[in-house]
């Protein structure tokens, strides 16, 4: 006799964890298939939530929606799960010149940035720790997610319900008709949240997923961790006292599947420009992020199978994107409003051929 669930979810990184938690909160029965050792993007993620990004420092995609939402969604999950993994903190971005400081005094008053800028600092909030003689920008509605702890907490919650299986999901053994049938499990819908593995999918291999390698260092040094620091390199409080995650690099194919000396030196060069205190390297990690050519998530149904769905391509902003879009996907899959055009995979339908 087949076990019946509402959703099969393939992959339990940031996308799969957020969707599983959102659906469980709605009383839906889920079955998650995952191989934790392959979640390399999640393993090394610093988990930063930053509403102002880019070379010209503008509001990130849908910031007005994403950041108020995630700043409620993650704390609600913490309360229900009885675990801590989300840490709201200001991001401090040092200025490189007095001219930049003056520009931000004018720019920070703009309506589109007002909700995300706490203060333009004339002097450093971390005196003696950084090379920031011109002060810097304090960003709010920001923080970081302990991604390893978050994913592990959701995995434990799934295991308690018998809803998690440590197994490679073999699409060739999956039959699709009015329902989804896989190894004794029948589901109404299946959602692929399996990162770069979707490039080899029989259903979604045509989508323009691109791998982006990132490397990060764990360093130990004396510095106040009330703020995240970001300028050329970021510094996020680590899991152990006195440690910080420093990163990241961005490398498209070709790349090596290991920590590299080039990545290490790139981070070290930037870090030495930023900090004044001595530091010790504890660890170097690497991961591969699933990105999309237009830098927008991939969401929606397969052109020929409406019950075969993808939720993928969150890229470098997965912590910020996952909660809001997991909710939108859950709403839509339960008969709610259509997915926004900018994230719906229908935008790439010309790439599809049977």
C-alpha positions in Angstrom: 0.0 0.0 0.0 1.4 3.4 -1.0 1.9 6.1 1.6 0.1 9.3 0.6 1.4 12.8 1.1 0.6 16.2 -0.3 4.1 17.1 -1.5 7.4 15.4 -2.3 10.2 17.9 -1.9 13.6 17.0 -3.4 16.5 18.8 -1.7 16.7 20.4 1.7 18.9 23.4 1.3 17.6 27.0 1.9 14.8 26.6 -0.7 13.7 23.1 0.4 13.9 23.9 4.1 11.8 27.1 3.8 9.2 25.4 1.7 9.0 22.3 3.9 8.5 24.5 7.0 5.9 26.7 5.3 3.9 23.7 4.1 4.1 21.9 7.5 2.8 25.1 9.1 -0.3 24.8 6.9 -0.9 21.2 8.0 0.4 19.7 4.7 2.0 16.3 4.6 5.4 16.4 3.1 8.1 13.8 2.2 11.6 15.2 1.8 14.5 13.4 0.0 17.9 14.8 0.6 21.6 14.0 0.8 23.0 16.6 3.3 26.6 16.2 2.2 25.6 17.6 -1.2 24.2 20.9 0.2 27.6 22.6 -0.3 26.1 26.0 -0.9 24.3 25.9 2.4 27.3 24.4 4.3 29.6 27.5 3.7 26.9 30.2 3.5 27.5 33.2 5.9 23.7 33.6 5.8 23.7 37.4 5.4 20.4 39.3 4.9 21.3 42.7 3.3 18.7 45.0 1.8 21.3 47.4 0.2 23.7 45.7 -2.2 25.7 46.0 -5.4 28.6 48.3 -6.5 26.4 51.3 -6.5 24.6 50.3 -3.2 20.9 50.2 -4.2 17.9 48.5 -2.7 18.0 44.8 -3.5 15.2 43.0 -5.4 11.8 43.5 -3.7 13.5 44.7 -0.5 10.3 46.4 0.7 8.5 43.0 0.7 11.3 40.6 1.5 12.9 42.1 4.6 9.9 43.0 6.7 8.7 39.4 5.9 11.8 37.5 6.8 12.3 39.6 10.0 9.0 38.1 11.2 9.2 34.7 9.5 12.5 33.4 10.9 11.7 34.5 14.5 8.3 32.9 14.3 10.1 29.7 13.2 12.5 30.0 16.1 9.7 30.3 18.6 7.8 27.3 17.3 10.9 25.1 17.0 12.5 26.2 20.3 15.9 26.9 18.6 18.0 30.0 17.8 19.4 30.4 14.3 18.4 34.0 13.2 20.4 37.0 14.4 19.2 40.5 13.4 22.2 42.8 13.3 23.2 46.1 11.6 25.6 45.9 8.7 28.4 48.4 8.8 29.9 49.4 5.5 33.0 51.7 5.9 33.4 54.6 3.5 36.5 54.9 1.4 36.6 58.7 1.3 35.1 61.8 2.7 33.4 62.3 -0.6 31.6 59.0 -0.3 30.6 59.9 3.3 29.0 63.2 2.0 27.3 61.4 -0.9 25.6 59.0 1.6 24.5 61.9 3.8 22.5 63.1 0.9 21.6 59.7 -0.5 20.3 58.2 2.8 17.4 60.6 2.9 15.9 59.2 -0.3 12.5 57.6 0.2 13.5 54.3 -1.2 16.4 53.9 1.3 15.0 55.5 4.4 13.7 52.3 5.9 17.0 50.6 5.5 19.6 53.1 6.7 20.1 53.6 10.4 22.9 56.2 10.4 25.7 57.7 8.4 28.6 57.5 10.8 31.3 60.3 10.7 33.5 58.1 12.9 33.9 54.3 13.3 31.5 52.4 15.6 34.4 49.9 16.0 37.3 52.2 16.9 40.7 50.7 16.4 39.4 47.5 14.8 39.0 48.6 11.2 40.7 50.8 8.6 37.8 53.2 8.4 38.9 56.8 9.1 35.9 58.2 7.3 33.3 56.3 9.2 30.6 54.4 7.3 27.0 53.4 6.7 24.9 51.5 9.2 22.2 49.4 7.5 19.1 48.1 9.2 16.6 45.3 8.7 19.7 43.2 8.2 21.3 40.3 10.0 22.4 36.7 9.4 21.0 33.2 9.5 23.1 30.3 11.0 22.3 28.2 7.9 23.8 25.0 9.2 21.7 25.2 12.4 18.6 26.2 10.5 18.8 23.3 8.0 19.6 20.8 10.8 16.6 22.1 12.8 14.2 21.6 9.9 15.7 18.2 9.2 15.1 17.2 12.9 11.5 18.4 12.6 11.0 16.4 9.5 12.5 13.3 11.0 10.1 13.5 14.0 7.2 13.3 11.5 8.9 10.5 9.5 9.0 12.9 6.6 12.7 12.9 5.8 14.7 10.4 3.9 18.5 10.5 3.3 18.5 9.3 -0.2 19.4 10.3 -3.8 16.1 11.0 -5.6 16.1 9.1 -8.9 13.8 10.8 -11.3 13.8 7.7 -13.5 11.9 5.8 -10.8 9.3 8.5 -10.5 6.0 8.1 -12.4 3.9 11.2 -13.2 0.2 11.1 -14.0 -2.5 12.8 -12.1 -0.3 12.2 -9.1 3.4 11.6 -8.3 4.5 8.0 -7.6 7.9 7.2 -6.2 9.0 4.1 -4.3 5.8 3.5 -2.5 4.9 7.1 -1.9 2.1 8.9 -3.7 2.0 12.7 -3.7 -0.2 15.3 -5.3 2.8 17.4 -6.3 6.5 17.3 -6.4 8.8 20.3 -5.9 12.5 20.2 -7.0 14.6 22.3 -4.6 17.8 20.4 -5.4 20.1 23.2 -6.6 22.5 22.5 -9.4 21.3 18.8 -9.6 18.3 20.2 -11.5 20.7 20.9 -14.4 20.6 17.1 -15.0 16.8 16.8 -14.5 14.6 15.2 -17.1 12.1 17.9 -16.4 14.1 21.1 -15.8 17.4 20.5 -17.4 16.6 23.2 -20.0 16.5 26.0 -17.5 19.5 28.3 -17.4 21.0 27.4 -14.0 24.6 28.4 -13.6 27.0 27.3 -10.9 28.9 30.0 -9.0 31.7 28.9 -6.7 32.2 30.7 -3.5 35.0 30.3 -0.9 35.1 31.7 2.7 37.5 31.6 5.6 36.7 31.2 9.3 39.1 33.5 11.2 39.7 34.1 14.9 40.4 37.6 16.2 39.4 40.2 18.8 36.6 42.4 17.6 33.1 43.5 18.8 30.5 41.4 16.9 27.5 43.7 17.4 27.7 44.5 13.7 28.3 42.6 10.5 31.0 44.4 8.6 31.0 44.5 4.8 33.4 46.3 2.4 35.1 44.2 -0.3 34.9 41.3 2.1 32.3 40.6 4.8 32.8 39.6 8.4 30.0 37.7 10.1 30.1 36.3 13.6 31.0 32.6 13.6 29.5 29.7 15.6 32.4 29.7 18.1 33.3 32.7 20.4 35.8 35.1 18.8 35.4 33.6 15.3 34.1 35.3 12.1 33.2 34.1 8.7 35.1 36.1 6.1 34.2 36.0 2.4 33.3 35.5 -0.3 34.7 34.8 -3.7 32.7 34.5 -6.9 33.9 32.2 -9.6 32.0 30.9 -12.7 33.1 27.7 -14.5 35.7 26.4 -14.9 36.7 25.9 -11.2 38.2 23.3 -9.0 36.0 21.3 -6.6 38.1 22.2 -3.6 39.3 25.1 -1.5 41.9 27.0 -3.6 45.0 29.0 -2.8 43.7 31.7 -5.2 40.5 32.0 -3.2 42.3 32.1 0.1 44.6 34.9 -1.1 41.8 36.9 -2.6 40.0 37.0 0.7 43.1 37.6 2.8 44.1 40.5 0.6 40.8 42.2 1.1 40.6 41.3 4.8 44.0 42.9 5.5 42.8 46.1 3.9 39.7 46.1 6.1 40.8 45.0 9.6 43.6 46.3 11.8 43.6 43.6 14.4 45.7 40.4 13.9 43.7 37.3 13.0 44.2 33.5 12.7 42.8 31.4 9.9 40.8 28.5 11.4 39.3 26.9 8.3 38.7 27.4 4.6 35.5 26.2 3.0 33.9 26.3 -0.4 30.5 25.7 -2.0 28.6 26.0 -5.3 25.6 28.3 -5.5 22.8 27.8 -8.0 22.3 31.1 -9.9 20.2 32.1 -12.8 21.2 34.3 -15.8 18.8 37.0 -14.9 19.5 36.8 -11.1 15.9 35.9 -10.3 14.6 32.6 -8.7 13.1 29.8 -10.8 9.6 28.9 -9.8 6.7 27.2 -11.5 5.3 24.1 -13.2 6.9 22.0 -15.9 5.3 23.0 -19.3 3.7 19.5 -19.7 3.2 18.4 -16.0 1.5 21.0 -13.8 2.2 18.9 -10.7 5.9 18.9 -11.3 7.3 22.1 -9.8 10.7 23.8 -9.4 11.8 26.2 -6.6 15.5 26.9 -7.3 18.1 29.4 -8.4 18.2 31.5 -5.2 21.8 32.3 -5.8 23.8 34.4 -3.3 20.6 35.9 -1.7 18.9 32.6 -0.7 18.5 33.5 3.0 16.6 36.7 2.0 14.6 35.2 -0.8 13.6 31.8 0.6 10.9 32.7 3.2 8.9 35.1 1.0 9.0 33.0 -2.1 8.3 29.8 -0.2 5.1 31.4 1.0 4.2 32.6 -2.6 4.9 29.1 -3.9 2.7 27.5 -1.2 -0.1 29.9 -1.9 0.0 29.3 -5.6 0.3 25.5 -5.4 -2.8 25.6 -3.2 -4.8 27.5 -5.8 -3.8 31.0 -4.8 -2.6 33.9 -7.0 -0.3 33.3 -10.0 3.5 33.5 -9.5 5.1 36.8 -10.3 6.3 37.0 -13.9 9.8 37.9 -12.9 10.3 34.6 -11.1 8.0 32.3 -13.1 9.9 29.8 -15.3 7.5 30.6 -18.1 9.9 33.5 -18.9 12.3 30.8 -20.2 9.7 28.7 -22.1 11.3 29.5 -25.5 14.3 27.4 -24.2 12.0 24.3 -23.7 11.7 21.5 -26.3 10.1 18.2 -25.8 
